């Protein structure tokens, strides 16, 4: 037996012995006998093995609920003729074909069975993004085609469903009870190595700066690698407390900085995806920024945490509730607010019709305001939900940068996928649609009503300082 192999086998036993000794000392047990008192070793090998702490009993209950997900899909590739050829005029002039350039891909990830009777599987949105076929493989090697129930890019969560019997669900815990230093275990399929288990501790809580989406992440040093995404982060009771989502790495491999979506947030999103197929996200109608020490000093405030309201939108739920510009929001629904991102996360996870209680400081005096979450009329929408020729584009109301260019209202084309129907129709990112079929559009509701259906569309655009008409069939 090699020395390296011996260390791997016996290392945990030595560590366990020290842990047990430390436990005896902390419990107030008398110290070990002095060296001049004879000690007789009576413990047999089987007895020592039974005393060694192990995660195996818990894992036997949990791992059948963690699955492998394989995806086959297609993604657009960059136009080989250059970005200029995305314009239909130049394509026709140079005789470039209109066929979209696609490349098939295969990817792997993990998932967690959260409802054994209905076959619901929770995973990350990025695991199934652009999927044409999704397969779920269980720990017993059974494989099933999966149906996508719903997905939410903002929180990077998705729910799948499989038709299978004898499923095992992972019990759902309470991520709000987690504390820094708690032991956690990650289970998934890193690099397609199914049912891989790693352990670590909760390194930090409430990480909001690691993602552009919604969420305050659990940071852990449990080894998380590509393929772990969508799997399980469980506590020592075998309860799901998080969904591994991303890692911080300069090399692409694990360096002990991984992030998981708290299960309490996932539960809220999952319920909406199952009920509606999407997240019905609301708004209160404010813009804001973090309260920095310099801003606090300028406001004459002792508080150095919170979110400063920089603008209250007209006729918004916030305006109706009495929120004012320069208010400093220090808590929402009883949770302390340290940044505007934290406030955005709390509001973004509430449903339309729910209320949020805001504690604000106005001229140094505390006030409590109750704001009802309104429908997000300013939410972006995709062309797939509107008109076939708009498919592949994302639309939203004009932003501040457009207003600075002299465009007060309209619908901004946020993104256009290369080779998509919207791209072939002539739309470009940054275009602003000011009218549809010669009727002005100022809100997403107006745009959705006019641009929905399958009829002919006449779009009047602002592209830079120029005007342009596009006729879509």
ROSE-101621 format. One record per residue (C-alpha): residue in three letters; x, z, y; residue number from 1. Coordinates in steps of 0.1 Angstrom, whole numbers, always signed. Example, Ala and Ser with C-alpha at 12.3 -4.5 7.8 and 13.67 -1.06 7.14 Angstrom:
<sites>
{'Ala',{+123,+78,-45},1}
{'Ser',{+137,+71,-11},2}
</sites>
This chain:
<sites>
{'Unk',{+0,+0,+0},1}
{'Unk',{+15,-10,+33},2}
{'Unk',{+20,+15,+61},3}
{'Unk',{-4,-5,+84},4}
{'Unk',{-31,-4,+59},5}
{'Unk',{-27,+33,+53},6}
{'Unk',{-30,+40,+90},7}
{'Unk',{-63,+20,+91},8}
{'Unk',{-77,+39,+62},9}
{'Unk',{-66,+74,+70},10}
{'Unk',{-65,+73,+108},11}
{'Unk',{-102,+82,+111},12}
{'Unk',{-98,+112,+87},13}
{'Unk',{-70,+126,+109},14}
{'Unk',{-91,+122,+140},15}
{'Unk',{-121,+137,+124},16}
{'Unk',{-101,+168,+114},17}
{'Unk',{-90,+173,+150},18}
{'Unk',{-125,+168,+163},19}
{'Unk',{-138,+195,+138},20}
{'Unk',{-110,+219,+148},21}
{'Unk',{-119,+214,+185},22}
{'Unk',{-155,+220,+177},23}
{'Unk',{-147,+253,+161},24}
{'Unk',{-126,+264,+190},25}
{'Unk',{-153,+255,+215},26}
{'Unk',{-180,+273,+195},27}
{'Unk',{-161,+306,+197},28}
{'Unk',{-149,+307,+161},29}
{'Unk',{-118,+327,+155},30}
{'Unk',{-85,+309,+156},31}
{'Unk',{-68,+296,+125},32}
{'Unk',{-48,+320,+104},33}
{'Unk',{-12,+327,+115},34}
{'Unk',{+16,+310,+95},35}
{'Unk',{+25,+342,+76},36}
{'Unk',{-9,+344,+60},37}
{'Unk',{-11,+322,+29},38}
{'Unk',{-36,+294,+31},39}
{'Unk',{-50,+277,-1},40}
{'Unk',{-62,+241,+2},41}
{'Unk',{-94,+240,-19},42}
{'Unk',{-113,+210,-4},43}
{'Unk',{-114,+181,-28},44}
{'Unk',{-113,+145,-17},45}
{'Unk',{-151,+139,-22},46}
{'Unk',{-158,+171,-2},47}
{'Unk',{-136,+159,+27},48}
{'Unk',{-153,+126,+27},49}
{'Unk',{-187,+142,+30},50}
{'Unk',{-174,+162,+60},51}
{'Unk',{-162,+130,+79},52}
{'Unk',{-186,+119,+106},53}
{'Unk',{-199,+84,+101},54}
{'Unk',{-223,+60,+119},55}
{'Unk',{-231,+43,+85},56}
{'Unk',{-265,+61,+79},57}
{'Unk',{-278,+52,+114},58}
{'Unk',{-265,+16,+111},59}
{'Unk',{-282,+11,+78},60}
{'Unk',{-315,+16,+96},61}
{'Unk',{-307,-4,+127},62}
{'Unk',{-287,-35,+117},63}
{'Unk',{-316,-52,+98},64}
{'Unk',{-333,-55,+132},65}
{'Unk',{-304,-74,+148},66}
{'Unk',{-305,-111,+143},67}
{'Unk',{-282,-142,+147},68}
{'Unk',{-296,-169,+170},69}
{'Unk',{-284,-205,+168},70}
{'Unk',{-294,-231,+194},71}
{'Unk',{-293,-269,+195},72}
{'Unk',{-299,-284,+229},73}
{'Unk',{-290,-311,+254},74}
{'Unk',{-275,-308,+288},75}
{'Unk',{-270,-333,+316},76}
{'Unk',{-234,-345,+321},77}
{'Unk',{-219,-356,+354},78}
{'Unk',{-226,-392,+364},79}
{'Unk',{-195,-412,+353},80}
{'Unk',{-201,-436,+382},81}
{'Unk',{-198,-408,+408},82}
{'Unk',{-224,-388,+428},83}
{'Unk',{-232,-418,+450},84}
{'Unk',{-249,-434,+420},85}
{'Unk',{-275,-406,+419},86}
{'Unk',{-292,-425,+447},87}
{'Unk',{-316,-451,+432},88}
{'Unk',{-308,-476,+460},89}
{'Unk',{-271,-478,+450},90}
{'Unk',{-280,-478,+413},91}
{'Unk',{-302,-509,+418},92}
{'Unk',{-276,-526,+441},93}
{'Unk',{-247,-521,+416},94}
{'Unk',{-268,-526,+385},95}
{'Unk',{-261,-491,+371},96}
{'Unk',{-286,-481,+344},97}
{'Unk',{-311,-454,+350},98}
{'Unk',{-307,-436,+316},99}
{'Unk',{-298,-400,+320},100}
{'Unk',{-264,-390,+306},101}
{'Unk',{-269,-362,+281},102}
{'Unk',{-246,-343,+258},103}
{'Unk',{-259,-324,+228},104}
{'Unk',{-246,-289,+223},105}
{'Unk',{-248,-260,+199},106}
{'Unk',{-244,-224,+207},107}
{'Unk',{-248,-190,+191},108}
{'Unk',{-260,-156,+202},109}
{'Unk',{-278,-125,+191},110}
{'Unk',{-313,-110,+193},111}
{'Unk',{-332,-78,+186},112}
{'Unk',{-365,-75,+167},113}
{'Unk',{-387,-54,+189},114}
{'Unk',{-420,-59,+171},115}
{'Unk',{-419,-63,+133},116}
{'Unk',{-456,-70,+129},117}
{'Unk',{-458,-98,+155},118}
{'Unk',{-422,-111,+150},119}
{'Unk',{-411,-107,+186},120}
{'Unk',{-373,-110,+192},121}
{'Unk',{-357,-100,+225},122}
{'Unk',{-326,-119,+236},123}
{'Unk',{-309,-132,+268},124}
{'Unk',{-322,-162,+287},125}
{'Unk',{-287,-178,+287},126}
{'Unk',{-286,-178,+249},127}
{'Unk',{-316,-201,+247},128}
{'Unk',{-312,-220,+280},129}
{'Unk',{-319,-258,+276},130}
{'Unk',{-326,-253,+239},131}
{'Unk',{-345,-280,+219},132}
{'Unk',{-343,-260,+186},133}
{'Unk',{-339,-223,+181},134}
{'Unk',{-332,-207,+147},135}
{'Unk',{-332,-170,+139},136}
{'Unk',{-312,-157,+109},137}
{'Unk',{-319,-123,+96},138}
{'Unk',{-294,-98,+81},139}
{'Unk',{-307,-107,+46},140}
{'Unk',{-298,-144,+53},141}
{'Unk',{-334,-156,+57},142}
{'Unk',{-337,-182,+85},143}
{'Unk',{-367,-192,+106},144}
{'Unk',{-375,-216,+134},145}
{'Unk',{-383,-196,+165},146}
{'Unk',{-409,-202,+192},147}
{'Unk',{-400,-195,+228},148}
{'Unk',{-427,-172,+242},149}
{'Unk',{-412,-169,+277},150}
{'Unk',{-380,-165,+296},151}
{'Unk',{-369,-151,+330},152}
{'Unk',{-336,-164,+345},153}
{'Unk',{-336,-138,+372},154}
{'Unk',{-332,-110,+347},155}
{'Unk',{-315,-131,+320},156}
{'Unk',{-341,-121,+294},157}
{'Unk',{-362,-141,+269},158}
{'Unk',{-387,-134,+241},159}
{'Unk',{-389,-154,+209},160}
{'Unk',{-413,-152,+180},161}
{'Unk',{-408,-159,+143},162}
{'Unk',{-433,-159,+115},163}
{'Unk',{-419,-137,+88},164}
{'Unk',{-427,-107,+67},165}
{'Unk',{-407,-76,+58},166}
{'Unk',{-391,-74,+93},167}
{'Unk',{-374,-43,+106},168}
{'Unk',{-377,-35,+143},169}
{'Unk',{-351,-15,+163},170}
{'Unk',{-367,+16,+178},171}
{'Unk',{-368,+14,+216},172}
{'Unk',{-352,+43,+235},173}
{'Unk',{-351,+54,+271},174}
{'Unk',{-322,+40,+291},175}
{'Unk',{-331,+63,+321},176}
{'Unk',{-318,+92,+300},177}
{'Unk',{-283,+77,+296},178}
{'Unk',{-254,+94,+312},179}
{'Unk',{-218,+83,+318},180}
{'Unk',{-198,+94,+288},181}
{'Unk',{-227,+90,+262},182}
{'Unk',{-216,+73,+230},183}
{'Unk',{-231,+38,+224},184}
{'Unk',{-228,+12,+197},185}
{'Unk',{-230,-26,+202},186}
{'Unk',{-243,-48,+173},187}
{'Unk',{-243,-86,+174},188}
{'Unk',{-226,-118,+163},189}
{'Unk',{-194,-122,+184},190}
{'Unk',{-178,-156,+176},191}
{'Unk',{-206,-160,+150},192}
{'Unk',{-193,-130,+130},193}
{'Unk',{-227,-117,+121},194}
{'Unk',{-236,-80,+120},195}
{'Unk',{-204,-69,+138},196}
{'Unk',{-205,-33,+150},197}
{'Unk',{-183,-18,+178},198}
{'Unk',{-186,+15,+196},199}
{'Unk',{-176,+30,+229},200}
{'Unk',{-191,+50,+257},201}
{'Unk',{-212,+44,+288},202}
{'Unk',{-186,+37,+314},203}
{'Unk',{-209,+35,+344},204}
{'Unk',{-246,+31,+353},205}
{'Unk',{-264,+12,+380},206}
{'Unk',{-240,-17,+383},207}
{'Unk',{-258,-42,+407},208}
{'Unk',{-228,-61,+420},209}
{'Unk',{-220,-80,+388},210}
{'Unk',{-249,-105,+389},211}
{'Unk',{-267,-126,+414},212}
{'Unk',{-300,-119,+395},213}
{'Unk',{-321,-88,+392},214}
{'Unk',{-310,-57,+374},215}
{'Unk',{-287,-27,+375},216}
{'Unk',{-265,-29,+345},217}
{'Unk',{-250,-4,+320},218}
{'Unk',{-213,-7,+319},219}
{'Unk',{-196,+0,+285},220}
{'Unk',{-162,-2,+269},221}
{'Unk',{-178,-10,+235},222}
{'Unk',{-162,-43,+225},223}
{'Unk',{-185,-72,+236},224}
{'Unk',{-175,-108,+231},225}
{'Unk',{-191,-143,+233},226}
{'Unk',{-219,-142,+207},227}
{'Unk',{-229,-106,+214},228}
{'Unk',{-252,-117,+241},229}
{'Unk',{-288,-107,+234},230}
{'Unk',{-279,-82,+207},231}
{'Unk',{-283,-45,+206},232}
{'Unk',{-267,-16,+225},233}
{'Unk',{-279,+16,+207},234}
{'Unk',{-274,+53,+211},235}
{'Unk',{-263,+75,+183},236}
{'Unk',{-299,+80,+172},237}
{'Unk',{-302,+43,+166},238}
{'Unk',{-325,+36,+196},239}
{'Unk',{-322,+5,+217},240}
{'Unk',{-309,+14,+251},241}
{'Unk',{-296,-19,+264},242}
{'Unk',{-292,-57,+258},243}
{'Unk',{-255,-69,+260},244}
{'Unk',{-255,-97,+286},245}
{'Unk',{-220,-103,+300},246}
{'Unk',{-184,-92,+301},247}
{'Unk',{-158,-91,+329},248}
{'Unk',{-127,-110,+317},249}
{'Unk',{-100,-132,+330},250}
{'Unk',{-92,-146,+295},251}
{'Unk',{-127,-150,+280},252}
{'Unk',{-121,-121,+256},253}
{'Unk',{-130,-85,+257},254}
{'Unk',{-110,-61,+279},255}
{'Unk',{-133,-32,+277},256}
{'Unk',{-156,-41,+306},257}
{'Unk',{-190,-52,+292},258}
{'Unk',{-225,-50,+308},259}
{'Unk',{-259,-45,+292},260}
{'Unk',{-294,-48,+306},261}
{'Unk',{-311,-14,+305},262}
{'Unk',{-339,-14,+279},263}
{'Unk',{-364,+2,+304},264}
{'Unk',{-361,-29,+326},265}
{'Unk',{-363,-52,+295},266}
{'Unk',{-395,-35,+284},267}
{'Unk',{-412,-43,+317},268}
{'Unk',{-401,-80,+317},269}
{'Unk',{-408,-84,+280},270}
{'Unk',{-444,-72,+284},271}
{'Unk',{-450,-98,+311},272}
{'Unk',{-434,-126,+291},273}
{'Unk',{-456,-118,+261},274}
{'Unk',{-487,-116,+282},275}
{'Unk',{-482,-144,+307},276}
{'Unk',{-453,-165,+294},277}
{'Unk',{-435,-158,+327},278}
{'Unk',{-428,-130,+351},279}
{'Unk',{-453,-127,+379},280}
{'Unk',{-429,-114,+405},281}
{'Unk',{-441,-100,+438},282}
{'Unk',{-427,-93,+472},283}
{'Unk',{-431,-69,+501},284}
{'Unk',{-419,-93,+528},285}
{'Unk',{-387,-80,+543},286}
{'Unk',{-351,-91,+546},287}
{'Unk',{-323,-66,+549},288}
{'Unk',{-287,-55,+543},289}
{'Unk',{-267,-26,+531},290}
{'Unk',{-262,+4,+554},291}
{'Unk',{-224,+6,+560},292}
{'Unk',{-206,+35,+576},293}
{'Unk',{-201,+14,+607},294}
{'Unk',{-238,+5,+610},295}
{'Unk',{-248,+42,+604},296}
{'Unk',{-226,+52,+633},297}
{'Unk',{-240,+25,+655},298}
{'Unk',{-276,+37,+646},299}
{'Unk',{-265,+73,+653},300}
{'Unk',{-272,+82,+617},301}
{'Unk',{-256,+108,+594},302}
{'Unk',{-268,+89,+563},303}
{'Unk',{-243,+64,+550},304}
{'Unk',{-265,+51,+521},305}
{'Unk',{-296,+29,+522},306}
{'Unk',{-310,-5,+531},307}
{'Unk',{-315,-16,+567},308}
{'Unk',{-345,-37,+573},309}
{'Unk',{-334,-67,+594},310}
{'Unk',{-367,-85,+595},311}
{'Unk',{-404,-80,+586},312}
{'Unk',{-422,-112,+578},313}
{'Unk',{-455,-117,+596},314}
{'Unk',{-487,-108,+577},315}
{'Unk',{-466,-95,+549},316}
{'Unk',{-474,-64,+528},317}
{'Unk',{-445,-46,+545},318}
{'Unk',{-459,-53,+580},319}
{'Unk',{-494,-42,+569},320}
{'Unk',{-479,-9,+556},321}
{'Unk',{-461,-2,+588},322}
{'Unk',{-425,-11,+579},323}
{'Unk',{-405,-20,+610},324}
{'Unk',{-372,-38,+617},325}
{'Unk',{-343,-13,+618},326}
{'Unk',{-360,+10,+594},327}
{'Unk',{-335,+25,+569},328}
{'Unk',{-349,+27,+535},329}
{'Unk',{-334,+56,+516},330}
{'Unk',{-356,+58,+485},331}
{'Unk',{-382,+37,+466},332}
{'Unk',{-406,+53,+441},333}
{'Unk',{-385,+84,+441},334}
{'Unk',{-352,+66,+434},335}
{'Unk',{-324,+69,+459},336}
{'Unk',{-315,+36,+475},337}
{'Unk',{-278,+30,+480},338}
{'Unk',{-279,-8,+488},339}
{'Unk',{-304,-36,+496},340}
{'Unk',{-297,-49,+461},341}
{'Unk',{-311,-18,+445},342}
{'Unk',{-342,-21,+466},343}
{'Unk',{-345,-57,+456},344}
{'Unk',{-342,-48,+420},345}
{'Unk',{-370,-22,+421},346}
{'Unk',{-394,-44,+440},347}
{'Unk',{-386,-75,+419},348}
{'Unk',{-395,-57,+387},349}
{'Unk',{-430,-46,+399},350}
{'Unk',{-461,-66,+393},351}
{'Unk',{-483,-80,+420},352}
{'Unk',{-509,-53,+429},353}
{'Unk',{-485,-24,+421},354}
{'Unk',{-474,-1,+449},355}
{'Unk',{-440,+11,+459},356}
{'Unk',{-435,+43,+479},357}
{'Unk',{-408,+39,+505},358}
{'Unk',{-390,+67,+522},359}
{'Unk',{-375,+55,+555},360}
{'Unk',{-356,+68,+584},361}
{'Unk',{-368,+56,+618},362}
{'Unk',{-349,+68,+648},363}
{'Unk',{-335,+95,+625},364}
{'Unk',{-369,+108,+615},365}
{'Unk',{-382,+105,+579},366}
{'Unk',{-414,+86,+572},367}
{'Unk',{-431,+78,+539},368}
{'Unk',{-448,+44,+536},369}
{'Unk',{-468,+30,+507},370}
{'Unk',{-465,-8,+503},371}
{'Unk',{-487,-29,+479},372}
{'Unk',{-467,-56,+462},373}
{'Unk',{-480,-90,+472},374}
{'Unk',{-480,-124,+456},375}
{'Unk',{-446,-140,+461},376}
{'Unk',{-456,-171,+481},377}
{'Unk',{-420,-177,+488},378}
{'Unk',{-409,-178,+452},379}
{'Unk',{-391,-209,+441},380}
{'Unk',{-408,-233,+417},381}
{'Unk',{-397,-261,+394},382}
{'Unk',{-408,-297,+395},383}
{'Unk',{-418,-295,+358},384}
{'Unk',{-448,-274,+370},385}
{'Unk',{-459,-300,+395},386}
{'Unk',{-454,-338,+391},387}
{'Unk',{-435,-357,+364},388}
{'Unk',{-413,-374,+389},389}
{'Unk',{-402,-340,+403},390}
{'Unk',{-390,-327,+370},391}
{'Unk',{-355,-314,+372},392}
{'Unk',{-357,-302,+408},393}
{'Unk',{-362,-267,+422},394}
{'Unk',{-382,-261,+454},395}
{'Unk',{-385,-232,+478},396}
{'Unk',{-395,-226,+514},397}
{'Unk',{-369,-234,+540},398}
{'Unk',{-341,-208,+543},399}
{'Unk',{-323,-195,+573},400}
{'Unk',{-296,-222,+572},401}
{'Unk',{-323,-249,+575},402}
{'Unk',{-339,-231,+604},403}
{'Unk',{-305,-230,+622},404}
{'Unk',{-305,-268,+618},405}
{'Unk',{-338,-271,+637},406}
{'Unk',{-362,-272,+607},407}
{'Unk',{-388,-245,+612},408}
{'Unk',{-410,-252,+582},409}
{'Unk',{-412,-272,+550},410}
{'Unk',{-401,-271,+514},411}
{'Unk',{-364,-270,+506},412}
{'Unk',{-351,-289,+476},413}
{'Unk',{-328,-262,+462},414}
{'Unk',{-313,-280,+432},415}
{'Unk',{-316,-314,+414},416}
{'Unk',{-303,-318,+379},417}
{'Unk',{-282,-349,+374},418}
{'Unk',{-300,-377,+355},419}
{'Unk',{-334,-360,+358},420}
{'Unk',{-366,-377,+370},421}
{'Unk',{-363,-360,+404},422}
{'Unk',{-327,-374,+407},423}
{'Unk',{-338,-408,+398},424}
{'Unk',{-366,-406,+423},425}
{'Unk',{-340,-401,+450},426}
{'Unk',{-343,-364,+458},427}
{'Unk',{-311,-346,+467},428}
{'Unk',{-303,-309,+471},429}
{'Unk',{-307,-299,+507},430}
{'Unk',{-336,-323,+514},431}
{'Unk',{-365,-307,+532},432}
{'Unk',{-400,-320,+524},433}
{'Unk',{-422,-318,+555},434}
{'Unk',{-453,-336,+543},435}
{'Unk',{-469,-348,+510},436}
{'Unk',{-492,-378,+511},437}
{'Unk',{-491,-375,+549},438}
{'Unk',{-503,-339,+550},439}
{'Unk',{-479,-312,+563},440}
{'Unk',{-466,-286,+539},441}
{'Unk',{-454,-252,+552},442}
{'Unk',{-460,-229,+522},443}
{'Unk',{-454,-231,+485},444}
{'Unk',{-491,-229,+478},445}
{'Unk',{-497,-260,+500},446}
{'Unk',{-469,-279,+483},447}
{'Unk',{-481,-270,+448},448}
{'Unk',{-516,-281,+455},449}
{'Unk',{-506,-314,+471},450}
{'Unk',{-477,-323,+447},451}
{'Unk',{-495,-313,+415},452}
{'Unk',{-509,-338,+391},453}
{'Unk',{-498,-373,+381},454}
{'Unk',{-509,-395,+409},455}
{'Unk',{-487,-413,+435},456}
{'Unk',{-468,-391,+459},457}
{'Unk',{-455,-401,+493},458}
{'Unk',{-429,-376,+505},459}
{'Unk',{-417,-373,+540},460}
{'Unk',{-382,-358,+540},461}
{'Unk',{-357,-345,+565},462}
{'Unk',{-321,-353,+552},463}
{'Unk',{-296,-339,+577},464}
{'Unk',{-307,-353,+611},465}
{'Unk',{-325,-383,+596},466}
{'Unk',{-360,-388,+583},467}
{'Unk',{-369,-406,+551},468}
{'Unk',{-399,-415,+530},469}
{'Unk',{-399,-415,+492},470}
{'Unk',{-427,-430,+471},471}
{'Unk',{-430,-414,+437},472}
{'Unk',{-451,-429,+409},473}
</sites>
